[in-house]
Amino acid sequence: MSKQSKPANPSDLLTHPAVVHAIKQAARRLSRLSVFRRVDREDIMADLRLEVAIRLQVFDPALSSIGTFSTKAAHNGAVSMLRARSAESRSADSRTVSVECIGQGGCSCDAALSDAFARTTGRHQRDFRIRIEREDSIRALMATLSPTLAQLAIALSDGSPNSACRRLGISYRQCGHGIEQIRVVCESKEIGP
């Protein structure tokens, strides 16, 4: 290993050919993925440069070569970007909020925090309210069902129609007829599937 000294500014290493090559390769791999399909490769490279610059702060030439470290840093940065993008795409209402628009009345701090929550967890806060409303609707629906249909609905929520038939001791035809009755009640109460 070379005995080069640690640079004063880690961002100076961003122009090193090994680092540039590692960033380009990681950006090429990311741009092929479906979650990055609509993102320009230059934007991906800029984000990767930032990820690698952060990781270069802990680079020690006595422990690793710049080529090995930059390849690993670019790979880890790409993984972080992929996780963030995947979480964002799973979000019900994903959108990116600019810091500039918060102060200009374009959007509120609550909206920015909500979007940050969605990016980190993969779920939007609104999803929790929807789930609670859906659970309340299901409880109200269960109260209107006959006891046999309520048992069938509970058995179906725990497993497949086959397991519900085995648990309740009914035929698959009876189960299908019960499912159809539950569906009619749901449609009359305007509750989705």
C-alpha positions as a Markdown table, in Angstrom:
| # | Residue | x | y | z |
|---|---|---|---|---|
| 1 | Met | 0.0 | 0.0 | 0.0 |
| 2 | Ser | 1.1 | 3.5 | -0.7 |
| 3 | Lys | 2.2 | 5.8 | 2.2 |
| 4 | Gln | 0.4 | 8.9 | 0.9 |
| 5 | Ser | -0.8 | 11.4 | 3.4 |
| 6 | Lys | -4.4 | 12.0 | 4.1 |
| 7 | Pro | -5.7 | 15.0 | 2.1 |
| 8 | Ala | -6.7 | 18.2 | 4.0 |
| 9 | Asn | -10.0 | 18.3 | 2.2 |
| 10 | Pro | -11.7 | 15.0 | 1.3 |
| 11 | Ser | -13.6 | 16.6 | -1.5 |
| 12 | Asp | -10.3 | 17.0 | -3.3 |
| 13 | Leu | -10.3 | 13.3 | -3.9 |
| 14 | Leu | -13.5 | 13.6 | -5.9 |
| 15 | Thr | -11.4 | 14.5 | -9.0 |
| 16 | His | -9.2 | 11.4 | -8.6 |
| 17 | Pro | -9.6 | 9.1 | -11.6 |
| 18 | Ala | -10.5 | 6.1 | -9.5 |
| 19 | Val | -13.2 | 8.0 | -7.7 |
| 20 | Val | -14.6 | 9.4 | -10.9 |
| 21 | His | -14.6 | 5.9 | -12.5 |
| 22 | Ala | -16.4 | 4.3 | -9.5 |
| 23 | Ile | -19.1 | 7.1 | -9.5 |
| 24 | Lys | -19.7 | 6.6 | -13.2 |
| 25 | Gln | -20.0 | 2.8 | -12.9 |
| 26 | Ala | -22.4 | 3.1 | -10.0 |
| 27 | Ala | -24.5 | 5.8 | -11.8 |
| 28 | Arg | -24.6 | 3.5 | -14.9 |
| 29 | Arg | -26.0 | 0.6 | -12.8 |
| 30 | Leu | -28.5 | 2.8 | -11.1 |
| 31 | Ser | -29.8 | 4.4 | -14.3 |
| 32 | Arg | -30.7 | 0.9 | -15.6 |
| 33 | Leu | -33.1 | 0.3 | -12.7 |
| 34 | Ser | -36.8 | 1.1 | -13.1 |
| 35 | Val | -37.0 | 3.4 | -10.1 |
| 36 | Phe | -34.4 | 5.7 | -11.7 |
| 37 | Arg | -35.8 | 5.4 | -15.3 |
| 38 | Arg | -37.0 | 9.0 | -15.4 |
| 39 | Val | -33.9 | 10.5 | -13.7 |
| 40 | Asp | -31.1 | 12.0 | -15.8 |
| 41 | Arg | -27.8 | 10.2 | -15.3 |
| 42 | Glu | -26.1 | 13.5 | -14.5 |
| 43 | Asp | -28.4 | 14.0 | -11.6 |
| 44 | Ile | -27.7 | 10.5 | -10.4 |
| 45 | Met | -24.0 | 11.2 | -10.7 |
| 46 | Ala | -24.3 | 14.4 | -8.7 |
| 47 | Asp | -26.2 | 12.6 | -5.9 |
| 48 | Leu | -23.6 | 9.9 | -5.9 |
| 49 | Arg | -20.8 | 12.4 | -5.8 |
| 50 | Leu | -22.3 | 13.8 | -2.6 |
| 51 | Glu | -22.7 | 10.3 | -1.1 |
| 52 | Val | -19.1 | 9.5 | -1.9 |
| 53 | Ala | -17.8 | 12.9 | -0.6 |
| 54 | Ile | -19.5 | 12.2 | 2.7 |
| 55 | Arg | -17.9 | 8.7 | 2.9 |
| 56 | Leu | -14.4 | 10.1 | 1.8 |
| 57 | Gln | -14.2 | 12.0 | 5.1 |
| 58 | Val | -13.3 | 8.7 | 6.8 |
| 59 | Phe | -10.8 | 7.6 | 4.1 |
| 60 | Asp | -7.5 | 6.5 | 5.4 |
| 61 | Pro | -4.8 | 5.7 | 2.8 |
| 62 | Ala | -3.0 | 3.5 | 5.3 |
| 63 | Leu | -5.9 | 1.1 | 5.5 |
| 64 | Ser | -7.1 | 1.0 | 1.9 |
| 65 | Ser | -6.3 | 2.2 | -1.6 |
| 66 | Ile | -8.3 | 5.0 | -3.1 |
| 67 | Gly | -9.6 | 2.7 | -5.8 |
| 68 | Thr | -11.0 | 0.1 | -3.4 |
| 69 | Phe | -12.4 | 2.7 | -1.1 |
| 70 | Ser | -14.0 | 4.7 | -3.8 |
| 71 | Thr | -15.6 | 1.6 | -5.4 |
| 72 | Lys | -17.1 | 0.6 | -2.0 |
| 73 | Ala | -18.2 | 4.1 | -1.2 |
| 74 | Ala | -19.9 | 4.5 | -4.6 |
| 75 | His | -21.6 | 1.1 | -4.1 |
| 76 | Asn | -22.8 | 2.0 | -0.6 |
| 77 | Gly | -24.0 | 5.4 | -1.8 |
| 78 | Ala | -25.9 | 3.7 | -4.7 |
| 79 | Val | -27.5 | 1.4 | -2.2 |
| 80 | Ser | -28.6 | 4.3 | 0.0 |
| 81 | Met | -30.0 | 6.1 | -3.0 |
| 82 | Leu | -31.9 | 3.0 | -4.1 |
| 83 | Arg | -33.4 | 2.5 | -0.7 |
| 84 | Ala | -34.5 | 6.1 | -0.5 |
| 85 | Arg | -36.0 | 6.0 | -4.0 |
| 86 | Ser | -37.7 | 2.7 | -3.4 |
| 87 | Ala | -39.2 | 4.0 | -0.1 |
| 88 | Glu | -40.3 | 7.2 | -2.0 |
| 89 | Ser | -42.0 | 5.1 | -4.7 |
| 90 | Arg | -43.8 | 3.0 | -2.2 |
| 91 | Ser | -45.3 | 6.1 | -0.6 |
| 92 | Ala | -48.9 | 6.8 | -1.4 |
| 93 | Asp | -48.3 | 10.5 | -2.0 |
| 94 | Ser | -44.6 | 10.8 | -2.8 |
| 95 | Arg | -43.3 | 14.1 | -4.0 |
| 96 | Thr | -40.1 | 16.0 | -3.5 |
| 97 | Val | -40.2 | 19.3 | -1.6 |
| 98 | Ser | -37.7 | 22.0 | -2.2 |
| 99 | Val | -36.4 | 23.9 | 0.7 |
| 100 | Glu | -36.9 | 27.1 | -1.1 |
| 101 | Cys | -40.6 | 26.6 | -1.5 |
| 102 | Ile | -41.2 | 26.3 | 2.3 |
| 103 | Gly | -40.3 | 29.9 | 3.0 |
| 104 | Gln | -42.2 | 31.3 | 0.0 |
| 105 | Gly | -45.6 | 30.0 | 0.9 |
| 106 | Gly | -45.5 | 27.3 | -1.8 |
| 107 | Cys | -45.8 | 24.5 | 0.8 |
| 108 | Ser | -45.9 | 24.3 | 4.6 |
| 109 | Cys | -43.4 | 22.8 | 7.1 |
| 110 | Asp | -45.9 | 20.1 | 7.9 |
| 111 | Ala | -46.0 | 19.0 | 4.3 |
| 112 | Ala | -42.2 | 18.9 | 4.1 |
| 113 | Leu | -42.0 | 16.9 | 7.3 |
| 114 | Ser | -44.7 | 14.6 | 6.1 |
| 115 | Asp | -42.7 | 14.0 | 2.9 |
| 116 | Ala | -39.6 | 13.4 | 4.8 |
| 117 | Phe | -41.4 | 10.8 | 6.9 |
| 118 | Ala | -42.7 | 9.2 | 3.7 |
| 119 | Arg | -39.2 | 9.0 | 2.2 |
| 120 | Thr | -37.7 | 7.4 | 5.4 |
| 121 | Thr | -40.4 | 5.0 | 6.3 |
| 122 | Gly | -41.9 | 4.2 | 2.9 |
| 123 | Arg | -45.3 | 5.2 | 4.2 |
| 124 | His | -47.1 | 8.4 | 4.2 |
| 125 | Gln | -48.8 | 9.7 | 7.4 |
| 126 | Arg | -52.0 | 9.8 | 5.6 |
| 127 | Asp | -51.8 | 6.0 | 5.2 |
| 128 | Phe | -52.3 | 5.7 | 9.0 |
| 129 | Arg | -55.5 | 7.7 | 8.9 |
| 130 | Ile | -56.8 | 5.7 | 6.0 |
| 131 | Arg | -56.0 | 2.5 | 7.8 |
| 132 | Ile | -57.9 | 3.7 | 10.9 |
| 133 | Glu | -60.9 | 4.8 | 8.9 |
| 134 | Arg | -60.9 | 1.4 | 7.1 |
| 135 | Glu | -60.7 | -0.5 | 10.4 |
| 136 | Asp | -63.7 | 1.6 | 11.7 |
| 137 | Ser | -65.6 | 0.8 | 8.5 |
| 138 | Ile | -64.9 | -2.9 | 8.8 |
| 139 | Arg | -66.0 | -2.9 | 12.5 |
| 140 | Ala | -69.3 | -1.3 | 11.5 |
| 141 | Leu | -69.7 | -3.8 | 8.6 |
| 142 | Met | -69.0 | -6.7 | 10.9 |
| 143 | Ala | -71.8 | -5.6 | 13.2 |
| 144 | Thr | -74.3 | -5.7 | 10.3 |
| 145 | Leu | -73.3 | -9.2 | 9.1 |
| 146 | Ser | -75.0 | -12.3 | 10.2 |
| 147 | Pro | -73.0 | -14.4 | 12.7 |
| 148 | Thr | -72.1 | -17.0 | 10.0 |
| 149 | Leu | -71.0 | -14.4 | 7.5 |
| 150 | Ala | -69.0 | -12.6 | 10.3 |
| 151 | Gln | -67.2 | -15.9 | 11.1 |
| 152 | Leu | -66.5 | -16.4 | 7.4 |
| 153 | Ala | -65.1 | -12.8 | 7.1 |
| 154 | Ile | -62.8 | -13.4 | 10.1 |
| 155 | Ala | -61.6 | -16.7 | 8.7 |
| 156 | Leu | -61.0 | -15.1 | 5.3 |
| 157 | Ser | -59.0 | -12.3 | 6.9 |
| 158 | Asp | -56.7 | -14.8 | 8.6 |
| 159 | Gly | -56.1 | -16.9 | 5.5 |
| 160 | Ser | -57.2 | -18.2 | 2.1 |
| 161 | Pro | -60.7 | -19.4 | 1.2 |
| 162 | Asn | -59.4 | -23.0 | 1.4 |
| 163 | Ser | -58.2 | -22.5 | 5.0 |
| 164 | Ala | -61.4 | -20.7 | 5.8 |
| 165 | Cys | -63.4 | -23.7 | 4.5 |
| 166 | Arg | -61.3 | -26.2 | 6.5 |
| 167 | Arg | -61.6 | -24.1 | 9.7 |
| 168 | Leu | -65.4 | -23.5 | 9.4 |
| 169 | Gly | -66.1 | -27.0 | 8.0 |
| 170 | Ile | -68.0 | -25.7 | 5.0 |
| 171 | Ser | -67.7 | -26.5 | 1.3 |
| 172 | Tyr | -65.8 | -24.3 | -1.2 |
| 173 | Arg | -69.1 | -23.6 | -2.9 |
| 174 | Gln | -70.7 | -22.4 | 0.4 |
| 175 | Cys | -67.6 | -20.2 | 1.0 |
| 176 | Gly | -67.9 | -18.6 | -2.5 |
| 177 | His | -71.6 | -17.9 | -1.8 |
| 178 | Gly | -70.7 | -16.3 | 1.5 |
| 179 | Ile | -68.0 | -14.2 | -0.1 |
| 180 | Glu | -70.5 | -13.0 | -2.7 |
| 181 | Gln | -72.9 | -12.0 | 0.1 |
| 182 | Ile | -70.2 | -10.2 | 2.0 |
| 183 | Arg | -69.2 | -8.4 | -1.3 |
| 184 | Val | -72.8 | -7.2 | -1.8 |
| 185 | Val | -73.0 | -5.9 | 1.8 |
| 186 | Cys | -69.6 | -4.1 | 1.3 |
| 187 | Glu | -70.8 | -2.5 | -1.9 |
| 188 | Ser | -74.0 | -1.3 | -0.3 |
| 189 | Lys | -72.0 | 0.3 | 2.5 |
| 190 | Glu | -69.4 | 1.6 | 0.0 |
| 191 | Ile | -66.5 | -0.2 | 1.5 |
| 192 | Gly | -63.7 | -1.2 | -0.9 |
| 193 | Pro | -62.2 | -4.7 | -1.2 |
